[in-house]
């Protein structure tokens, strides 16, 4: 099987990548929720849907931050709807 065929299989099998990082205070947080799109020029098209942005560190040394939507609409929302999960469209609005 060719590497291109493997890439196509991965691109059609994976909808979402969830990235976790260890932050400077030692905590672990999910920092990116990214959708995997079709292949473009033999590379995966990745698009962040939500990103955790660090705003600072509090007096106790804990990282503080907020989730922000990027404005990207997940291409796989139809799968949620089919499963009976109705996500409000406004959660994807850029903030």
PDB file of N, CA, C and O in Angstrom:
ATOM      1  N   UNK A   1       0.852  -1.177   0.000  1.00  0.00           N
ATOM      2  CA  UNK A   1       0.000   0.000   0.000  1.00  0.00           C
ATOM      3  C   UNK A   1       0.900   1.242   0.000  1.00  0.00           C
ATOM      4  O   UNK A   1       1.902   1.291   0.713  1.00  0.00           O
ATOM      5  N   UNK A   2       0.541   2.213  -0.782  1.00  0.00           N
ATOM      6  CA  UNK A   2       1.385   3.406  -0.906  1.00  0.00           C
ATOM      7  C   UNK A   2       1.172   4.360   0.274  1.00  0.00           C
ATOM      8  O   UNK A   2       0.157   4.301   0.968  1.00  0.00           O
ATOM      9  N   UNK A   3       2.138   5.223   0.476  1.00  0.00           N
ATOM     10  CA  UNK A   3       2.039   6.219   1.547  1.00  0.00           C
ATOM     11  C   UNK A   3       0.878   7.176   1.283  1.00  0.00           C
ATOM     12  O   UNK A   3       0.241   7.648   2.225  1.00  0.00           O
ATOM     13  N   UNK A   4       0.598   7.467   0.017  1.00  0.00           N
ATOM     14  CA  UNK A   4      -0.536   8.337  -0.323  1.00  0.00           C
ATOM     15  C   UNK A   4      -1.849   7.674   0.083  1.00  0.00           C
ATOM     16  O   UNK A   4      -2.747   8.345   0.591  1.00  0.00           O
ATOM     17  N   UNK A   5      -1.967   6.372  -0.134  1.00  0.00           N
ATOM     18  CA  UNK A   5      -3.180   5.643   0.255  1.00  0.00           C
ATOM     19  C   UNK A   5      -3.342   5.637   1.775  1.00  0.00           C
ATOM     20  O   UNK A   5      -4.452   5.770   2.289  1.00  0.00           O
ATOM     21  N   UNK A   6      -2.241   5.483   2.478  1.00  0.00           N
ATOM     22  CA  UNK A   6      -2.280   5.515   3.948  1.00  0.00           C
ATOM     23  C   UNK A   6      -2.734   6.893   4.422  1.00  0.00           C
ATOM     24  O   UNK A   6      -3.572   6.996   5.318  1.00  0.00           O
ATOM     25  N   UNK A   7      -2.188   7.946   3.830  1.00  0.00           N
ATOM     26  CA  UNK A   7      -2.583   9.311   4.196  1.00  0.00           C
ATOM     27  C   UNK A   7      -4.069   9.541   3.936  1.00  0.00           C
ATOM     28  O   UNK A   7      -4.753  10.158   4.753  1.00  0.00           O
ATOM     29  N   UNK A   8      -4.575   9.046   2.798  1.00  0.00           N
ATOM     30  CA  UNK A   8      -6.007   9.202   2.497  1.00  0.00           C
ATOM     31  C   UNK A   8      -6.858   8.476   3.528  1.00  0.00           C
ATOM     32  O   UNK A   8      -7.890   8.993   3.956  1.00  0.00           O
ATOM     33  N   UNK A   9      -6.434   7.284   3.928  1.00  0.00           N
ATOM     34  CA  UNK A   9      -7.187   6.528   4.929  1.00  0.00           C
ATOM     35  C   UNK A   9      -7.218   7.261   6.265  1.00  0.00           C
ATOM     36  O   UNK A   9      -8.257   7.324   6.921  1.00  0.00           O
ATOM     37  N   UNK A  10      -6.089   7.808   6.660  1.00  0.00           N
ATOM     38  CA  UNK A  10      -6.027   8.557   7.918  1.00  0.00           C
ATOM     39  C   UNK A  10      -6.928   9.781   7.835  1.00  0.00           C
ATOM     40  O   UNK A  10      -7.684  10.054   8.767  1.00  0.00           O
ATOM     41  N   UNK A  11      -6.858  10.523   6.730  1.00  0.00           N
ATOM     42  CA  UNK A  11      -7.646  11.745   6.574  1.00  0.00           C
ATOM     43  C   UNK A  11      -9.140  11.460   6.609  1.00  0.00           C
ATOM     44  O   UNK A  11      -9.907  12.298   7.081  1.00  0.00           O
ATOM     45  N   UNK A  12      -9.571  10.311   6.128  1.00  0.00           N
ATOM     46  CA  UNK A  12     -10.996   9.992   6.153  1.00  0.00           C
ATOM     47  C   UNK A  12     -11.419   9.340   7.465  1.00  0.00           C
ATOM     48  O   UNK A  12     -12.612   9.307   7.770  1.00  0.00           O
ATOM     49  N   UNK A  13     -10.483   8.827   8.242  1.00  0.00           N
ATOM     50  CA  UNK A  13     -10.821   8.133   9.484  1.00  0.00           C
ATOM     51  C   UNK A  13     -10.792   9.033  10.714  1.00  0.00           C
ATOM     52  O   UNK A  13     -11.481   8.754  11.696  1.00  0.00           O
ATOM     53  N   UNK A  14     -10.015  10.097  10.679  1.00  0.00           N
ATOM     54  CA  UNK A  14      -9.842  10.958  11.853  1.00  0.00           C
ATOM     55  C   UNK A  14     -10.522  12.297  11.587  1.00  0.00           C
ATOM     56  O   UNK A  14     -10.225  12.974  10.602  1.00  0.00           O
ATOM     57  N   UNK A  15     -11.433  12.667  12.475  1.00  0.00           N
ATOM     58  CA  UNK A  15     -12.119  13.952  12.355  1.00  0.00           C
ATOM     59  C   UNK A  15     -11.489  15.024  13.229  1.00  0.00           C
ATOM     60  O   UNK A  15     -11.493  16.204  12.879  1.00  0.00           O
ATOM     61  N   UNK A  16     -10.949  14.611  14.362  1.00  0.00           N
ATOM     62  CA  UNK A  16     -10.567  15.570  15.383  1.00  0.00           C
ATOM     63  C   UNK A  16      -9.272  15.160  16.060  1.00  0.00           C
ATOM     64  O   UNK A  16      -9.034  13.976  16.302  1.00  0.00           O
ATOM     65  N   UNK A  17      -8.435  16.144  16.363  1.00  0.00           N
ATOM     66  CA  UNK A  17      -7.227  15.926  17.154  1.00  0.00           C
ATOM     67  C   UNK A  17      -7.349  16.813  18.389  1.00  0.00           C
ATOM     68  O   UNK A  17      -7.619  18.009  18.282  1.00  0.00           O
ATOM     69  N   UNK A  18      -7.149  16.215  19.560  1.00  0.00           N
ATOM     70  CA  UNK A  18      -7.190  16.955  20.821  1.00  0.00           C
ATOM     71  C   UNK A  18      -5.773  16.949  21.374  1.00  0.00           C
ATOM     72  O   UNK A  18      -5.194  15.895  21.635  1.00  0.00           O
ATOM     73  N   UNK A  19      -5.222  18.159  21.548  1.00  0.00           N
ATOM     74  CA  UNK A  19      -3.834  18.286  22.010  1.00  0.00           C
ATOM     75  C   UNK A  19      -3.812  18.701  23.473  1.00  0.00           C
ATOM     76  O   UNK A  19      -4.503  19.636  23.878  1.00  0.00           O
ATOM     77  N   UNK A  20      -3.012  17.997  24.254  1.00  0.00           N
ATOM     78  CA  UNK A  20      -2.823  18.309  25.661  1.00  0.00           C
ATOM     79  C   UNK A  20      -1.373  18.719  25.875  1.00  0.00           C
ATOM     80  O   UNK A  20      -0.460  18.155  25.271  1.00  0.00           O
ATOM     81  N   UNK A  21      -1.171  19.707  26.739  1.00  0.00           N
ATOM     82  CA  UNK A  21       0.188  20.148  27.048  1.00  0.00           C
ATOM     83  C   UNK A  21       0.380  20.244  28.548  1.00  0.00           C
ATOM     84  O   UNK A  21      -0.572  20.455  29.299  1.00  0.00           O
ATOM     85  N   UNK A  22       1.621  20.086  28.974  1.00  0.00           N
ATOM     86  CA  UNK A  22       1.954  20.355  30.358  1.00  0.00           C
ATOM     87  C   UNK A  22       2.407  21.811  30.426  1.00  0.00           C
ATOM     88  O   UNK A  22       3.331  22.217  29.720  1.00  0.00           O
ATOM     89  N   UNK A  23       1.747  22.593  31.284  1.00  0.00           N
ATOM     90  CA  UNK A  23       2.020  24.020  31.375  1.00  0.00           C
ATOM     91  C   UNK A  23       3.108  24.291  32.411  1.00  0.00           C
ATOM     92  O   UNK A  23       3.548  23.385  33.120  1.00  0.00           O
ATOM     93  N   UNK A  24       3.529  25.535  32.485  1.00  0.00           N
ATOM     94  CA  UNK A  24       4.654  25.894  33.353  1.00  0.00           C
ATOM     95  C   UNK A  24       4.384  25.621  34.825  1.00  0.00           C
ATOM     96  O   UNK A  24       5.332  25.456  35.593  1.00  0.00           O
ATOM     97  N   UNK A  25       3.110  25.569  35.248  1.00  0.00           N
ATOM     98  CA  UNK A  25       2.793  25.279  36.648  1.00  0.00           C
ATOM     99  C   UNK A  25       2.697  23.780  36.921  1.00  0.00           C
ATOM    100  O   UNK A  25       2.370  23.363  38.032  1.00  0.00           O
ATOM    101  N   UNK A  26       2.986  22.972  35.898  1.00  0.00           N
ATOM    102  CA  UNK A  26       2.948  21.524  36.047  1.00  0.00           C
ATOM    103  C   UNK A  26       1.597  20.912  35.711  1.00  0.00           C
ATOM    104  O   UNK A  26       1.482  19.693  35.583  1.00  0.00           O
ATOM    105  N   UNK A  27       0.570  21.751  35.567  1.00  0.00           N
ATOM    106  CA  UNK A  27      -0.760  21.220  35.224  1.00  0.00           C
ATOM    107  C   UNK A  27      -0.790  20.807  33.760  1.00  0.00           C
ATOM    108  O   UNK A  27       0.016  21.258  32.946  1.00  0.00           O
ATOM    109  N   UNK A  28      -1.726  19.952  33.457  1.00  0.00           N
ATOM    110  CA  UNK A  28      -1.936  19.528  32.073  1.00  0.00           C
ATOM    111  C   UNK A  28      -3.293  20.044  31.634  1.00  0.00           C
ATOM    112  O   UNK A  28      -4.293  19.875  32.332  1.00  0.00           O
ATOM    113  N   UNK A  29      -3.317  20.671  30.477  1.00  0.00           N
ATOM    114  CA  UNK A  29      -4.565  21.204  29.945  1.00  0.00           C
ATOM    115  C   UNK A  29      -4.662  20.867  28.467  1.00  0.00           C
ATOM    116  O   UNK A  29      -3.661  20.791  27.754  1.00  0.00           O
ATOM    117  N   UNK A  30      -5.899  20.668  28.029  1.00  0.00           N
ATOM    118  CA  UNK A  30      -6.136  20.554  26.600  1.00  0.00           C
ATOM    119  C   UNK A  30      -5.979  21.961  26.041  1.00  0.00           C
ATOM    120  O   UNK A  30      -6.626  22.897  26.511  1.00  0.00           O
ATOM    121  N   UNK A  31      -5.120  22.108  25.038  1.00  0.00           N
ATOM    122  CA  UNK A  31      -4.808  23.439  24.518  1.00  0.00           C
ATOM    123  C   UNK A  31      -5.330  23.685  23.109  1.00  0.00           C
ATOM    124  O   UNK A  31      -5.475  24.836  22.699  1.00  0.00           O
ATOM    125  N   UNK A  32      -5.612  22.631  22.370  1.00  0.00           N
ATOM    126  CA  UNK A  32      -6.121  22.781  21.006  1.00  0.00           C
ATOM    127  C   UNK A  32      -7.118  21.677  20.697  1.00  0.00           C
ATOM    128  O   UNK A  32      -6.908  20.513  21.039  1.00  0.00           O
ATOM    129  N   UNK A  33      -8.197  22.060  20.048  1.00  0.00           N
ATOM    130  CA  UNK A  33      -9.135  21.103  19.470  1.00  0.00           C
ATOM    131  C   UNK A  33      -9.152  21.436  17.985  1.00  0.00           C
ATOM    132  O   UNK A  33      -9.596  22.510  17.581  1.00  0.00           O
ATOM    133  N   UNK A  34      -8.665  20.508  17.187  1.00  0.00           N
ATOM    134  CA  UNK A  34      -8.374  20.757  15.779  1.00  0.00           C
ATOM    135  C   UNK A  34      -9.065  19.723  14.907  1.00  0.00           C
ATOM    136  O   UNK A  34      -9.057  18.530  15.213  1.00  0.00           O
ATOM    137  N   UNK A  35      -9.668  20.192  13.809  1.00  0.00           N
ATOM    138  CA  UNK A  35     -10.268  19.237  12.879  1.00  0.00           C
ATOM    139  C   UNK A  35      -9.269  18.869  11.790  1.00  0.00           C
ATOM    140  O   UNK A  35      -8.428  19.670  11.382  1.00  0.00           O
ATOM    141  N   UNK A  36      -9.395  17.633  11.338  1.00  0.00           N
ATOM    142  CA  UNK A  36      -8.545  17.114  10.267  1.00  0.00           C
ATOM    143  C   UNK A  36      -9.363  17.148   8.994  1.00  0.00           C
ATOM    144  O   UNK A  36     -10.415  16.514   8.903  1.00  0.00           O
ATOM    145  N   UNK A  37      -8.882  17.883   8.016  1.00  0.00           N
ATOM    146  CA  UNK A  37      -9.579  17.984   6.741  1.00  0.00           C
ATOM    147  C   UNK A  37      -8.966  17.078   5.699  1.00  0.00           C
ATOM    148  O   UNK A  37      -8.140  16.216   5.999  1.00  0.00           O
ATOM    149  N   UNK A  38      -9.385  17.291   4.485  1.00  0.00           N
ATOM    150  CA  UNK A  38      -8.878  16.501   3.363  1.00  0.00           C
ATOM    151  C   UNK A  38      -7.399  16.796   3.125  1.00  0.00           C
ATOM    152  O   UNK A  38      -6.866  17.801   3.595  1.00  0.00           O
ATOM    153  N   UNK A  39      -6.763  15.914   2.399  1.00  0.00           N
ATOM    154  CA  UNK A  39      -5.363  16.117   2.040  1.00  0.00           C
ATOM    155  C   UNK A  39      -5.237  17.237   1.019  1.00  0.00           C
ATOM    156  O   UNK A  39      -6.038  17.338   0.090  1.00  0.00           O
ATOM    157  N   UNK A  40      -4.226  18.077   1.200  1.00  0.00           N
ATOM    158  CA  UNK A  40      -3.898  19.122   0.235  1.00  0.00           C
ATOM    159  C   UNK A  40      -2.417  19.008  -0.055  1.00  0.00           C
ATOM    160  O   UNK A  40      -1.589  19.149   0.845  1.00  0.00           O
ATOM    161  N   UNK A  41      -2.083  18.755  -1.299  1.00  0.00           N
ATOM    162  CA  UNK A  41      -0.683  18.595  -1.698  1.00  0.00           C
ATOM    163  C   UNK A  41       0.044  17.577  -0.823  1.00  0.00           C
ATOM    164  O   UNK A  41       1.160  17.820  -0.363  1.00  0.00           O
ATOM    165  N   UNK A  42      -0.608  16.428  -0.598  1.00  0.00           N
ATOM    166  CA  UNK A  42      -0.037  15.316   0.163  1.00  0.00           C
ATOM    167  C   UNK A  42       0.153  15.617   1.654  1.00  0.00           C
ATOM    168  O   UNK A  42       0.856  14.874   2.339  1.00  0.00           O
ATOM    169  N   UNK A  43      -0.465  16.701   2.175  1.00  0.00           N
ATOM    170  CA  UNK A  43      -0.366  17.023   3.595  1.00  0.00           C
ATOM    171  C   UNK A  43      -1.767  17.167   4.168  1.00  0.00           C
ATOM    172  O   UNK A  43      -2.703  17.546   3.464  1.00  0.00           O
ATOM    173  N   UNK A  44      -1.900  16.862   5.443  1.00  0.00           N
ATOM    174  CA  UNK A  44      -3.181  16.980   6.108  1.00  0.00           C
ATOM    175  C   UNK A  44      -3.537  18.451   6.286  1.00  0.00           C
ATOM    176  O   UNK A  44      -2.685  19.267   6.639  1.00  0.00           O
ATOM    177  N   UNK A  45      -4.788  18.779   6.042  1.00  0.00           N
ATOM    178  CA  UNK A  45      -5.284  20.131   6.289  1.00  0.00           C
ATOM    179  C   UNK A  45      -5.827  20.153   7.716  1.00  0.00           C
ATOM    180  O   UNK A  45      -6.866  19.556   7.999  1.00  0.00           O
ATOM    181  N   UNK A  46      -5.129  20.836   8.603  1.00  0.00           N
ATOM    182  CA  UNK A  46      -5.539  20.938   9.998  1.00  0.00           C
ATOM    183  C   UNK A  46      -6.072  22.345  10.259  1.00  0.00           C
ATOM    184  O   UNK A  46      -5.507  23.331   9.787  1.00  0.00           O
ATOM    185  N   UNK A  47      -7.172  22.425  11.020  1.00  0.00           N
ATOM    186  CA  UNK A  47      -7.767  23.727  11.322  1.00  0.00           C
ATOM    187  C   UNK A  47      -8.236  23.729  12.768  1.00  0.00           C
ATOM    188  O   UNK A  47      -9.083  22.924  13.157  1.00  0.00           O
ATOM    189  N   UNK A  48      -7.676  24.645  13.569  1.00  0.00           N
ATOM    190  CA  UNK A  48      -8.087  24.758  14.965  1.00  0.00           C
ATOM    191  C   UNK A  48      -9.538  25.203  15.041  1.00  0.00           C
ATOM    192  O   UNK A  48      -9.967  26.093  14.305  1.00  0.00           O
ATOM    193  N   UNK A  49     -10.295  24.570  15.946  1.00  0.00           N
ATOM    194  CA  UNK A  49     -11.672  24.968  16.219  1.00  0.00           C
ATOM    195  C   UNK A  49     -11.710  25.760  17.522  1.00  0.00           C
ATOM    196  O   UNK A  49     -12.346  26.811  17.605  1.00  0.00           O
ATOM    197  N   UNK A  50     -11.020  25.241  18.538  1.00  0.00           N
ATOM    198  CA  UNK A  50     -10.896  25.926  19.823  1.00  0.00           C
ATOM    199  C   UNK A  50      -9.438  25.925  20.251  1.00  0.00           C
ATOM    200  O   UNK A  50      -8.711  24.964  20.002  1.00  0.00           O
ATOM    201  N   UNK A  51      -9.013  27.009  20.896  1.00  0.00           N
ATOM    202  CA  UNK A  51      -7.639  27.146  21.380  1.00  0.00           C
ATOM    203  C   UNK A  51      -7.691  27.695  22.806  1.00  0.00           C
ATOM    204  O   UNK A  51      -8.429  28.639  23.087  1.00  0.00           O
ATOM    205  N   UNK A  52      -6.909  27.102  23.697  1.00  0.00           N
ATOM    206  CA  UNK A  52      -6.784  27.599  25.070  1.00  0.00           C
ATOM    207  C   UNK A  52      -5.666  28.630  25.082  1.00  0.00           C
ATOM    208  O   UNK A  52      -4.523  28.324  24.744  1.00  0.00           O
ATOM    209  N   UNK A  53      -6.003  29.850  25.472  1.00  0.00           N
ATOM    210  CA  UNK A  53      -5.004  30.921  25.501  1.00  0.00           C
ATOM    211  C   UNK A  53      -4.671  31.267  26.942  1.00  0.00           C
ATOM    212  O   UNK A  53      -5.550  31.591  27.741  1.00  0.00           O
ATOM    213  N   UNK A  54      -3.396  31.194  27.255  1.00  0.00           N
ATOM    214  CA  UNK A  54      -2.924  31.519  28.599  1.00  0.00           C
ATOM    215  C   UNK A  54      -2.957  33.033  28.774  1.00  0.00           C
ATOM    216  O   UNK A  54      -2.449  33.785  27.943  1.00  0.00           O
ATOM    217  N   UNK A  55      -3.576  33.465  29.890  1.00  0.00           N
ATOM    218  CA  UNK A  55      -3.691  34.898  30.168  1.00  0.00           C
ATOM    219  C   UNK A  55      -2.707  35.363  31.230  1.00  0.00           C
ATOM    220  O   UNK A  55      -2.457  36.561  31.363  1.00  0.00           O
ATOM    221  N   UNK A  56      -2.154  34.436  31.978  1.00  0.00           N
ATOM    222  CA  UNK A  56      -1.201  34.805  33.007  1.00  0.00           C
ATOM    223  C   UNK A  56      -1.111  33.733  34.072  1.00  0.00           C
ATOM    224  O   UNK A  56      -1.631  32.627  33.926  1.00  0.00           O
ATOM    225  N   UNK A  57      -0.436  34.097  35.147  1.00  0.00           N
ATOM    226  CA  UNK A  57      -0.253  33.189  36.279  1.00  0.00           C
ATOM    227  C   UNK A  57      -0.735  33.922  37.520  1.00  0.00           C
ATOM    228  O   UNK A  57      -0.375  35.078  37.746  1.00  0.00           O
ATOM    229  N   UNK A  58      -1.563  33.239  38.335  1.00  0.00           N
ATOM    230  CA  UNK A  58      -2.110  33.895  39.522  1.00  0.00           C
ATOM    231  C   UNK A  58      -1.075  33.905  40.649  1.00  0.00           C
ATOM    232  O   UNK A  58       0.038  33.405  40.481  1.00  0.00           O
ATOM    233  N   UNK A  59      -1.452  34.482  41.809  1.00  0.00           N
ATOM    234  CA  UNK A  59      -0.519  34.631  42.933  1.00  0.00           C
ATOM    235  C   UNK A  59      -0.071  33.291  43.508  1.00  0.00           C
ATOM    236  O   UNK A  59       0.964  33.210  44.169  1.00  0.00           O
ATOM    237  N   UNK A  60      -0.849  32.244  43.257  1.00  0.00           N
ATOM    238  CA  UNK A  60      -0.479  30.914  43.739  1.00  0.00           C
ATOM    239  C   UNK A  60       0.378  30.163  42.729  1.00  0.00           C
ATOM    240  O   UNK A  60       0.761  29.018  42.972  1.00  0.00           O
ATOM    241  N   UNK A  61       0.684  30.801  41.588  1.00  0.00           N
ATOM    242  CA  UNK A  61       1.524  30.182  40.578  1.00  0.00           C
ATOM    243  C   UNK A  61       0.786  29.308  39.585  1.00  0.00           C
ATOM    244  O   UNK A  61       1.409  28.577  38.815  1.00  0.00           O
ATOM    245  N   UNK A  62      -0.544  29.376  39.595  1.00  0.00           N
ATOM    246  CA  UNK A  62      -1.335  28.563  38.666  1.00  0.00           C
ATOM    247  C   UNK A  62      -1.615  29.328  37.380  1.00  0.00           C
ATOM    248  O   UNK A  62      -1.895  30.526  37.391  1.00  0.00           O
ATOM    249  N   UNK A  63      -1.532  28.608  36.290  1.00  0.00           N
ATOM    250  CA  UNK A  63      -1.803  29.193  34.978  1.00  0.00           C
ATOM    251  C   UNK A  63      -3.298  29.490  34.864  1.00  0.00           C
ATOM    252  O   UNK A  63      -4.136  28.657  35.208  1.00  0.00           O
ATOM    253  N   UNK A  64      -3.613  30.672  34.384  1.00  0.00           N
ATOM    254  CA  UNK A  64      -5.002  31.071  34.141  1.00  0.00           C
ATOM    255  C   UNK A  64      -5.153  31.340  32.657  1.00  0.00           C
ATOM    256  O   UNK A  64      -4.260  31.896  32.017  1.00  0.00           O
ATOM    257  N   UNK A  65      -6.293  30.939  32.119  1.00  0.00           N
ATOM    258  CA  UNK A  65      -6.541  31.158  30.706  1.00  0.00           C
ATOM    259  C   UNK A  65      -7.984  30.904  30.359  1.00  0.00           C
ATOM    260  O   UNK A  65      -8.801  30.581  31.222  1.00  0.00           O
ATOM    261  N   UNK A  66      -8.293  31.053  29.082  1.00  0.00           N
ATOM    262  CA  UNK A  66      -9.654  30.852  28.590  1.00  0.00           C
ATOM    263  C   UNK A  66      -9.621  30.157  27.241  1.00  0.00           C
ATOM    264  O   UNK A  66      -8.659  30.253  26.479  1.00  0.00           O
ATOM    265  N   UNK A  67     -10.716  29.451  26.980  1.00  0.00           N
ATOM    266  CA  UNK A  67     -10.922  28.846  25.672  1.00  0.00           C
ATOM    267  C   UNK A  67     -11.460  29.900  24.730  1.00  0.00           C
ATOM    268  O   UNK A  67     -12.294  30.725  25.105  1.00  0.00           O
ATOM    269  N   UNK A  68     -10.972  29.863  23.505  1.00  0.00           N
ATOM    270  CA  UNK A  68     -11.460  30.771  22.472  1.00  0.00           C
ATOM    271  C   UNK A  68     -11.804  29.973  21.225  1.00  0.00           C
ATOM    272  O   UNK A  68     -11.050  29.101  20.794  1.00  0.00           O
ATOM    273  N   UNK A  69     -12.949  30.287  20.662  1.00  0.00           N
ATOM    274  CA  UNK A  69     -13.315  29.698  19.377  1.00  0.00           C
ATOM    275  C   UNK A  69     -12.576  30.459  18.281  1.00  0.00           C
ATOM    276  O   UNK A  69     -12.370  31.667  18.393  1.00  0.00           O
ATOM    277  N   UNK A  70     -12.186  29.769  17.245  1.00  0.00           N
ATOM    278  CA  UNK A  70     -11.455  30.405  16.146  1.00  0.00           C
ATOM    279  C   UNK A  70     -12.389  30.893  15.041  1.00  0.00           C
ATOM    280  O   UNK A  70     -11.972  31.625  14.144  1.00  0.00           O
ATOM    281  N   UNK A  71     -13.651  30.483  15.115  1.00  0.00           N
ATOM    282  CA  UNK A  71     -14.603  30.820  14.055  1.00  0.00           C
ATOM    283  C   UNK A  71     -14.757  29.709  13.033  1.00  0.00           C
ATOM    284  O   UNK A  71     -15.644  29.762  12.182  1.00  0.00           O
ATOM    285  N   UNK A  72     -13.899  28.705  13.112  1.00  0.00           N
ATOM    286  CA  UNK A  72     -13.995  27.563  12.184  1.00  0.00           C
ATOM    287  C   UNK A  72     -15.188  26.696  12.580  1.00  0.00           C
ATOM    288  O   UNK A  72     -15.419  26.436  13.761  1.00  0.00           O
ATOM    289  N   UNK A  73     -15.927  26.262  11.588  1.00  0.00           N
ATOM    290  CA  UNK A  73     -17.071  25.375  11.804  1.00  0.00           C
ATOM    291  C   UNK A  73     -16.625  23.941  11.491  1.00  0.00           C
ATOM    292  O   UNK A  73     -16.116  23.679  10.402  1.00  0.00           O
ATOM    293  N   UNK A  74     -16.809  23.025  12.425  1.00  0.00           N
ATOM    294  CA  UNK A  74     -16.405  21.640  12.163  1.00  0.00           C
ATOM    295  C   UNK A  74     -17.192  21.047  11.001  1.00  0.00           C
ATOM    296  O   UNK A  74     -18.412  21.186  10.922  1.00  0.00           O
ATOM    297  N   UNK A  75     -16.489  20.399  10.127  1.00  0.00           N
ATOM    298  CA  UNK A  75     -17.138  19.788   8.969  1.00  0.00           C
ATOM    299  C   UNK A  75     -17.917  18.530   9.354  1.00  0.00           C
ATOM    300  O   UNK A  75     -18.719  18.033   8.564  1.00  0.00           O
ATOM    301  N   UNK A  76     -17.687  18.021  10.544  1.00  0.00           N
ATOM    302  CA  UNK A  76     -18.324  16.779  10.975  1.00  0.00           C
ATOM    303  C   UNK A  76     -19.528  17.012  11.890  1.00  0.00           C
ATOM    304  O   UNK A  76     -19.983  16.072  12.541  1.00  0.00           O
ATOM    305  N   UNK A  77     -20.053  18.228  11.957  1.00  0.00           N
ATOM    306  CA  UNK A  77     -21.215  18.521  12.810  1.00  0.00           C
ATOM    307  C   UNK A  77     -22.426  17.679  12.432  1.00  0.00           C
ATOM    308  O   UNK A  77     -23.252  17.355  13.285  1.00  0.00           O
ATOM    309  N   UNK A  78     -22.532  17.326  11.163  1.00  0.00           N
ATOM    310  CA  UNK A  78     -23.656  16.495  10.714  1.00  0.00           C
ATOM    311  C   UNK A  78     -23.674  15.155  11.453  1.00  0.00           C
ATOM    312  O   UNK A  78     -24.744  14.606  11.714  1.00  0.00           O
ATOM    313  N   UNK A  79     -22.495  14.631  11.790  1.00  0.00           N
ATOM    314  CA  UNK A  79     -22.424  13.373  12.536  1.00  0.00           C
ATOM    315  C   UNK A  79     -23.021  13.532  13.931  1.00  0.00           C
ATOM    316  O   UNK A  79     -23.691  12.626  14.427  1.00  0.00           O
ATOM    317  N   UNK A  80     -22.780  14.683  14.569  1.00  0.00           N
ATOM    318  CA  UNK A  80     -23.369  14.954  15.878  1.00  0.00           C
ATOM    319  C   UNK A  80     -24.883  15.027  15.769  1.00  0.00           C
ATOM    320  O   UNK A  80     -25.602  14.443  16.581  1.00  0.00           O
ATOM    321  N   UNK A  81     -25.363  15.745  14.764  1.00  0.00           N
ATOM    322  CA  UNK A  81     -26.806  15.901  14.570  1.00  0.00           C
ATOM    323  C   UNK A  81     -27.471  14.546  14.354  1.00  0.00           C
ATOM    324  O   UNK A  81     -28.529  14.273  14.920  1.00  0.00           O
ATOM    325  N   UNK A  82     -26.851  13.698  13.534  1.00  0.00           N
ATOM    326  CA  UNK A  82     -27.385  12.356  13.293  1.00  0.00           C
ATOM    327  C   UNK A  82     -27.476  11.554  14.589  1.00  0.00           C
ATOM    328  O   UNK A  82     -28.387  10.746  14.764  1.00  0.00           O
ATOM    329  N   UNK A  83     -26.529  11.783  15.491  1.00  0.00           N
ATOM    330  CA  UNK A  83     -26.489  11.051  16.760  1.00  0.00           C
ATOM    331  C   UNK A  83     -27.400  11.690  17.811  1.00  0.00           C
ATOM    332  O   UNK A  83     -27.479  11.210  18.942  1.00  0.00           O
ATOM    333  N   UNK A  84     -28.092  12.778  17.436  1.00  0.00           N
ATOM    334  CA  UNK A  84     -29.000  13.432  18.371  1.00  0.00           C
ATOM    335  C   UNK A  84     -28.350  14.463  19.265  1.00  0.00           C
ATOM    336  O   UNK A  84     -28.958  14.922  20.232  1.00  0.00           O
ATOM    337  N   UNK A  85     -27.112  14.832  18.950  1.00  0.00           N
ATOM    338  CA  UNK A  85     -26.409  15.859  19.730  1.00  0.00           C
ATOM    339  C   UNK A  85     -26.510  17.164  18.962  1.00  0.00           C
ATOM    340  O   UNK A  85     -25.940  17.303  17.880  1.00  0.00           O
ATOM    341  N   UNK A  86     -27.234  18.115  19.523  1.00  0.00           N
ATOM    342  CA  UNK A  86     -27.418  19.401  18.859  1.00  0.00           C
ATOM    343  C   UNK A  86     -26.514  20.447  19.504  1.00  0.00           C
ATOM    344  O   UNK A  86     -26.752  20.879  20.631  1.00  0.00           O
ATOM    345  N   UNK A  87     -25.493  20.840  18.786  1.00  0.00           N
ATOM    346  CA  UNK A  87     -24.568  21.859  19.271  1.00  0.00           C
ATOM    347  C   UNK A  87     -25.045  23.222  18.798  1.00  0.00           C
ATOM    348  O   UNK A  87     -25.305  23.398  17.607  1.00  0.00           O
ATOM    349  N   UNK A  88     -25.167  24.188  19.696  1.00  0.00           N
ATOM    350  CA  UNK A  88     -25.559  25.527  19.261  1.00  0.00           C
ATOM    351  C   UNK A  88     -24.468  26.136  18.384  1.00  0.00           C
ATOM    352  O   UNK A  88     -23.287  26.087  18.728  1.00  0.00           O
ATOM    353  N   UNK A  89     -24.863  26.700  17.271  1.00  0.00           N
ATOM    354  CA  UNK A  89     -23.910  27.273  16.307  1.00  0.00           C
ATOM    355  C   UNK A  89     -23.044  28.372  16.929  1.00  0.00           C
ATOM    356  O   UNK A  89     -21.895  28.556  16.529  1.00  0.00           O
ATOM    357  N   UNK A  90     -23.591  29.098  17.901  1.00  0.00           N
ATOM    358  CA  UNK A  90     -22.850  30.235  18.464  1.00  0.00           C
ATOM    359  C   UNK A  90     -21.603  29.824  19.234  1.00  0.00           C
ATOM    360  O   UNK A  90     -20.738  30.666  19.476  1.00  0.00           O
ATOM    361  N   UNK A  91     -21.479  28.550  19.628  1.00  0.00           N
ATOM    362  CA  UNK A  91     -20.261  28.149  20.328  1.00  0.00           C
ATOM    363  C   UNK A  91     -19.047  28.192  19.413  1.00  0.00           C
ATOM    364  O   UNK A  91     -17.911  28.219  19.884  1.00  0.00           O
ATOM    365  N   UNK A  92     -19.284  28.199  18.110  1.00  0.00           N
ATOM    366  CA  UNK A  92     -18.179  28.244  17.157  1.00  0.00           C
ATOM    367  C   UNK A  92     -17.855  29.659  16.697  1.00  0.00           C
ATOM    368  O   UNK A  92     -16.901  29.859  15.945  1.00  0.00           O
ATOM    369  N   UNK A  93     -18.637  30.646  17.138  1.00  0.00           N
ATOM    370  CA  UNK A  93     -18.362  32.029  16.743  1.00  0.00           C
ATOM    371  C   UNK A  93     -17.061  32.509  17.370  1.00  0.00           C
ATOM    372  O   UNK A  93     -16.790  32.254  18.544  1.00  0.00           O
ATOM    373  N   UNK A  94     -16.280  33.191  16.588  1.00  0.00           N
ATOM    374  CA  UNK A  94     -14.998  33.696  17.072  1.00  0.00           C
ATOM    375  C   UNK A  94     -15.245  34.681  18.208  1.00  0.00           C
ATOM    376  O   UNK A  94     -16.074  35.585  18.105  1.00  0.00           O
ATOM    377  N   UNK A  95     -14.499  34.481  19.298  1.00  0.00           N
ATOM    378  CA  UNK A  95     -14.666  35.385  20.445  1.00  0.00           C
ATOM    379  C   UNK A  95     -13.342  35.902  20.927  1.00  0.00           C
ATOM    380  O   UNK A  95     -13.292  36.675  21.884  1.00  0.00           O
TER     381      UNK A  95
END
